[in-house]
Each structure stands twice: as structure tokens, then as C-alpha cells.
Amino acid sequence: MLLAIDSGNTNIVFAIFDGDGMIRGEWRSSTDSNRTADEFGIWLEQLLKLSDISRADVTDAIIATVVPATLYSLKTLCRKYFQCEPLVVGEGEVDLGLDVRIEKPSEAGADRLVNAVSGFETYGGPLIIIDFGTATTFDVIGEDGSYQGGAIAPGINLSMEALHQAAAQLPRVAVTRPTAVIGKNTVDAMLSGTFWGYVGMIEGLVSRIQQEMAVGKARVIATGGLAPLFSEHCDTIEVVDPDLTLRGLLAIHRRNRT
């Protein structure tokens, strides 16, 4: 079995794939660069037992992280608790099978490249992949599967928190769809401005990206925690794929271990 680890700015996702490429278990931990390999290991071992998976069943591991400070503990976790040397996206000779056509390929986030691999393998190209994470990212995949670049915007939760932190009279508000565009109180006004503002940003950016690609209409795929919420109100989003990143890790591991 394969242990796939996607370490983001807010959460770390751990998933177990069986030999047929099916997810046998998936768990999340808050991202904390101070957590040790032993803390991860004890926590994860208990979750594996609840899913009737033994540590000995896990023979391989792959890691993608955008938080370099977590990498040492995650590598040690794989070595100490699963007796395997993990592949790390962006390190060494790991082959993504992806032509990265940006000015400095080393600057591309591991998660964005993994999404590109997974997106092209699943849907073909051209594609626009929107990932609703700590940041909201728009990644452009060419007709030939090449990574063309994209756009990065603050995530909606980050924006809501910034409003609360910077404005003394604005409360902390959880993201939901407002009942009306014209808010009749502070909370509804914050929700409207943020939610519908993001809908407008998504639709506007996708339209401009489509025009700039000049290769005909690209399919638009969304992933990340808030993708289902926004897909209901963005006509540009065609598919919500919650396991896009994890499947990308599986694909990269298969490419490099076969």
C-alpha cells in the first residue's frame, strides 16, 4: 500500500492507496511545523487500526509539501514508522512527466504541479484547475499537458480573517452563501461582499485566462474544501474533484516506481 501525504499551509492530508489505486483511508491534521514524527506516527497508527490497516501493509510513501518546515518530520515518519524512503515531489530525480513552462520552474508549488499531473491524466487538456485552499489558485494546463502558469489569490477564509483582524468592529464570520446580495446587517454585508466578490473574481479570471490561452474553451475543474460551495454559483466550474491532488500523488509514484 502507498501512503500519500499532501502537506498544505492549513492542513496535512494523509491517504492510503491499495494496489488497485483505491483510497482505503484518508485523514487530516492541522499543519504544525513543530509536530514531531513520533506525534504524527502515534496519531496515524491509531487511525490506521480503525480502518483495519497495519503499518506493515504500507510499503511506499510519497510527499508533496508547500511548507518546507514540515518535511523533516514527514520524512522521518515514513522512515521510522513505515520503513520506507519516501518520494518527495520537487526533490532529486522525481519525474513528474510534466513540462513546466514558467520563467522559474522551481518556484511552482508542489501542490499545483501535482494537480496539473492529475488533471491532465484524468481530463486531458486544455484545463484550468481552481484549488480552494489557503490561497485560491488558478492553474493552466495546455492542450499537450504542459503547465503554463496561472494566478494566485488570497483564499476566502484568509480574506474573512483579514477583515476581522484589521477592522475593529467587524466580527469573525464563517463562509456561507448569503441570503441576499444587499446585506441588511454587518455579518450579511461581509458575507455578501466576500462570497459574491469571490464568485465575480472566479468568473472574471477564468474568462480572461480563456481569452489569453487562445486554444478554444478549456475545461474548468475545481478542488479543495470550498469547491462544492462555489461550484453551485459559478457557471464556469464544470467538475468538482475532491481527490484530485491525492490521485496526482498516486500517478507520480507509479511513474517513478515502475
C-alpha positions in Angstrom: 0.0 0.0 0.0 1.0 3.6 -0.6 1.0 6.4 2.0 0.4 9.7 0.2 1.0 12.9 2.1 -0.2 16.3 0.9 1.1 19.0 3.3 -0.6 22.3 2.7 -0.5 25.6 4.6 -3.6 24.8 6.7 -3.9 21.0 6.7 -1.9 17.9 6.1 -3.8 15.1 4.3 -2.7 11.5 4.8 -4.2 8.9 2.5 -3.6 5.2 2.0 -4.0 3.7 -1.5 -4.3 0.0 -2.1 -2.7 -1.9 -5.0 -5.7 -1.1 -7.2 -5.4 2.6 -6.7 -8.4 2.8 -4.4 -8.3 5.1 -1.3 -8.6 2.9 1.8 -8.3 5.7 4.3 -8.0 9.5 4.4 -7.3 11.7 7.4 -6.4 15.4 8.0 -4.2 17.1 10.6 -3.7 20.8 11.1 -0.4 21.9 9.7 2.0 22.5 12.6 5.7 22.6 11.8 6.5 21.8 15.4 4.9 18.4 15.4 7.4 15.6 15.5 7.5 12.4 13.5 6.5 10.5 16.7 3.4 12.7 17.2 2.4 12.1 13.6 3.2 8.4 13.9 1.2 7.6 17.1 -1.8 9.6 15.8 -1.7 8.0 12.4 -1.2 4.4 13.7 -4.4 4.7 15.7 -6.3 5.8 12.6 -4.9 3.0 10.5 -6.1 0.5 13.1 -9.6 1.9 13.0 -9.5 1.3 9.2 -8.1 -2.2 9.7 -4.8 -1.3 8.1 -1.5 -2.4 9.6 1.7 -0.4 9.5 3.3 -3.4 7.8 0.8 -3.1 4.9 2.3 0.3 3.9 5.4 -0.3 1.7 5.8 3.0 -0.1 5.3 6.7 0.5 5.2 10.0 -1.4 5.1 13.5 0.0 4.2 16.9 -1.6 4.6 19.9 0.7 4.4 23.7 0.4 5.6 24.1 3.9 9.3 23.2 4.0 9.4 23.2 7.8 7.2 20.1 7.9 9.3 18.0 5.5 11.9 16.6 8.0 9.2 15.3 10.4 7.2 13.8 7.5 10.3 12.1 6.0 11.2 10.7 9.4 7.6 9.5 9.9 7.9 7.4 6.7 11.4 6.0 7.6 10.7 5.3 11.3 7.1 4.1 11.3 6.8 2.6 7.8 10.4 1.6 7.0 10.4 3.2 3.6 12.2 6.1 1.9 9.5 8.5 0.6 9.5 10.1 -2.8 9.3 13.9 -2.4 7.8 16.0 -5.2 10.4 18.5 -6.3 13.4 16.7 -4.9 16.1 14.7 -6.7 15.2 12.8 -9.8 11.4 12.5 -9.2 9.9 12.6 -12.7 6.5 14.4 -12.9 6.1 13.7 -16.6 5.2 17.4 -16.9 6.7 20.2 -19.0 6.7 23.2 -16.7 6.7 26.3 -18.9 7.2 29.2 -16.5 10.1 31.5 -16.0 11.4 29.7 -12.9 10.1 26.2 -12.7 11.5 25.7 -9.2 9.0 28.4 -8.0 6.0 26.3 -8.9 4.3 24.9 -5.8 4.3 21.1 -5.4 0.6 21.0 -4.9 0.0 22.9 -8.1 2.2 20.6 -10.1 0.6 17.5 -8.6 -2.8 18.9 -9.5 -1.6 19.5 -13.1 -0.4 15.9 -13.4 -3.7 14.5 -12.0 -5.9 16.9 -14.0 -4.3 16.1 -17.4 -4.3 12.4 -16.7 -8.0 12.4 -15.8 -9.5 15.1 -18.1 -6.9 15.8 -20.8 -6.2 19.4 -21.9 -6.5 22.3 -22.1 -7.6 22.8 -18.5 -8.0 25.4 -15.8 -7.7 24.0 -12.3 -9.1 26.1 -9.4 -7.9 24.9 -6.0 -9.7 26.4 -3.0 -7.1 26.3 -0.3 -5.4 28.8 2.0 -4.8 30.5 -1.3 -7.2 30.2 -4.2 -5.0 29.1 -7.2 -5.8 29.0 -10.9 -3.5 26.7 -12.8 -3.4 26.5 -16.6 -2.7 23.2 -18.4 -2.1 23.3 -22.1 -3.6 21.0 -24.7 -0.4 19.0 -24.6 -0.4 18.6 -20.8 2.2 21.3 -20.2 2.0 23.5 -17.1 1.5 27.1 -18.4 1.4 29.0 -15.1 -1.7 30.7 -13.6 -2.9 33.0 -10.9 -2.8 33.1 -7.1 -5.4 35.0 -5.0 -5.9 35.1 -1.2 -8.2 32.2 0.0 -11.7 33.3 1.0 -11.1 32.2 4.7 -7.9 34.2 4.7 -9.8 37.2 3.4 -12.5 36.9 6.0 -10.0 36.6 8.8 -8.1 39.6 7.5 -11.3 41.7 7.6 -11.8 40.6 11.2 -8.2 41.3 12.2 -7.8 44.7 10.5 -11.2 46.2 11.2 -12.1 46.7 14.9 -15.8 46.5 14.5 -16.0 43.6 12.1 -16.6 40.1 13.7 -15.1 36.8 12.7 -17.6 35.1 10.3 -17.7 31.7 8.8 -18.0 31.5 5.0 -21.5 30.7 3.8 -23.7 31.8 0.9 -25.6 35.0 1.9 -29.3 35.1 1.5 -29.2 38.3 -0.5 -26.6 40.5 -2.2 -27.7 43.6 -0.3 -26.8 42.9 3.3 -29.1 44.4 5.9 -26.6 43.9 8.8 -22.9 43.8 9.3 -22.5 40.0 9.0 -24.7 39.7 5.9 -22.8 42.6 4.3 -19.5 40.9 5.0 -20.7 37.6 3.6 -22.2 39.2 0.5 -19.0 41.2 -0.3 -16.7 38.3 0.2 -18.8 35.5 -1.2 -20.2 37.2 -4.3 -16.9 39.1 -4.7 -15.2 35.7 -5.0 -17.8 34.4 -7.4 -17.1 37.5 -9.6 -13.3 37.0 -9.3 -13.5 33.4 -10.3 -15.7 34.0 -13.3 -13.7 37.1 -14.3 -10.3 35.4 -14.0 -11.5 32.2 -15.8 -12.8 34.4 -18.7 -9.6 36.3 -19.0 -7.5 33.2 -18.8 -9.6 31.5 -21.5 -9.1 34.6 -23.8 -5.3 34.6 -23.2 -4.9 30.8 -23.8 -6.4 31.2 -27.3 -6.8 27.4 -27.8 -10.5 27.2 -27.6 -12.5 26.6 -24.5 -10.6 24.9 -21.6 -12.4 22.7 -19.1 -12.6 24.1 -15.6 -12.0 21.7 -12.7 -12.3 22.7 -9.0 -10.8 21.1 -6.0 -10.3 22.0 -2.3 -12.6 22.3 0.7 -14.8 25.1 -0.6 -15.1 23.9 -4.2 -18.6 22.5 -3.8 -19.9 25.7 -2.3 -18.7 27.9 -5.1 -19.4 25.4 -7.9 -23.1 25.8 -7.2 -22.9 29.5 -8.1 -20.1 29.6 -10.7 -21.3 28.6 -14.2 -17.6 28.4 -15.3 -16.9 25.4 -13.0 -17.7 22.2 -14.8 -16.4 19.5 -12.4 -15.6 19.3 -8.7 -12.9 16.7 -8.0 -12.1 16.5 -4.2 -9.4 13.8 -4.7 -7.5 15.5 -7.5 -4.3 16.1 -5.5 -4.2 12.6 -3.9 -4.6 10.9 -7.3 -1.8 13.1 -8.7 0.5 11.8 -5.9 -0.5 8.2 -6.8 0.2 8.9 -10.5 3.6 10.4 -9.8 4.5 7.5 -7.5 3.5 4.9 -10.1 5.6 6.8 -12.8 8.7 6.7 -10.6 8.4 3.2 -9.1 7.6 1.2 -12.3 
